[in-house]
Amino acid sequence: MSRYDVIEQLHAVVAQLEHELHGLQQQIMSLRLLAARVFELPDVAKGQEHEPLTQISVRQLTGQPALQRTLAHFNRLFMQHQSEKLSTKAAVRLPGAICMETSSTQSALLREQTETINQLKRRLEQLITVESGLPSEERFEFVHTHLHGLITLNAYRNIALIDSPDSVRFGWANKHIIKKVSLSEILEKLQKSLKAGRAVAPWSREQWAERVEDEIMLLKALPAGAVLKIKRPVKVQPIARVWHAEQQKQIQLACPSPLLVLCPDANSVPRLGELLNYDADKVVHRYKPDAQPLHLIIPRLHLYTDRLA
């Protein structure tokens, strides 16, 4: 696909996404609200995106204020929708749940609406991250040239729909993303970086090229069969634990946005838990068996290996 076609589709997808979100908002507002509880988290100011989070204060909203905050959250696609002082590189999270009374027809319509919206979100991400053909470091400028102010972290985020659970409780997750990668995959990534000829502060273009060349030599010197893994820490994030008593089944979900909970009547409203303030010093880690020791070899890529020689 040509760059022109990608740009044209970007505008079309975002326009359709805004239209569908408006339709979803109208449908939600027409339904009987049975219960609502959302948790506002502190805003992230520009320049503070990478600051470690050791404490997070939570502000709870219930009822109509929670519903209105949810609808604004779903529609927050552009930085024009928020204060200029806030970061557009940090995800805006609003955990919680909105419980609505729905007939079978209304439930079917909501499912159709949310699936259409989520498909558009996936299409938008595909256009930007794959079909644009751009490396990650060039996408921000590309997106903001053609869709000024788009907050991709918000635009990509799916809307979750849950059928009449018995309870929804909230908590915090603090983990690492661990992904096994191949030597050829990482070498290709580094070669592309080298060919791009870019400077990365605080180094000059020549200094950065030397650093990348050193990383390539380091990888090529690893013993045959060495396992490579990317082990990247993920900032603490809110989660929801959804319990269905009849199935004796609990599902744990990331909860960056309120869950839309469908209830056949007022007697089927789930118990909604609270999200407590986060304090890293009070986190109790469950026992886990010792993992195989890994050696950090390229810190900027969070790249580890199981053996050096």
Steps between C-alpha positions, in 0.01 A plus 500: 500500500633844409563762765220710349253211534605446864441867582159494329398188693624647829264795465212274396550257790527775763190674365309172510632425850377837631161438338466154656611624843231767484243232417616286791474799735142565389407135551656485848324820607165353393537203736412476868813540710502243782840565655820681408836525668817635340835601644685810385879472509742795517576677172846457348665830413718543193854381565398265782401201284794286610502589868470187719162463669532406865174654621171564321209682661152397386189719486170313477194614305161328509161530332442761229836678551672165439296444184576848363870455575492165318340642185756782491778243545381287207487807276841637598692439176681829451713711729266789419261313732730551800726756666815600310701428815421129489720244330380342177757221538350355820186291494199663667342228715154498656432159657148419611168353387174635362199269557198547273163329474468356148247289317626231263452739208688781675780262599536383139519860379767590758705197401478598136595861575799415720628238252481754216690753713765246601546393136557863403753536782687191379492632143640834613787329681570281195517804273739688727729221618510274193359643178672839540828310463662733754734403784368576849715811544343667193134420568433781749592772250304323224183464708507856633564643154187340360283458812609790717478419869389136470577312823572155359510335844137602551389439142630139493338399830210255470168538680413192709146364534413254780180292539340502849788390727442445871779731609764731359793581727799719429869490579849577370738295284872555490688272263754454220441425135728213404535410132739254340670643192739364238854620436415581137199707610708720731788530252256614230360762739849632577602502131191710418594742778852522359378568145259770620804711590323683778651668805355410840557753779740554666719332233598631157406299190849348485505413872158335478608297196804377697277393790269306269797334328632395843159347580505305172850367576391403852208298364710328235747394770235312702535120508295298253160413641493785752141593585400864465209657686357848531399554861337839528340636817142620466374783715248402760153484347144457625330164448148365543415153635166392356324212680222280356360284782302261279811409301725522807733701280703814557642705214774757560505791257716806452266786586621828346139597422169426672343165419152517352293249698171373354233404754158353411335667801566690822536175696806395300727793580846366591680592819750772407819516702723799565841585362727594789791740481820338370808493723802308366644459851194301609486260205526136611638276226380143478772233508628404158763236418840642411516570128799411285764772553530746213778744414421853381698571182330801332328710768325742263320207334441314831678210329624204704673171424522174692877466448792714403756227423 
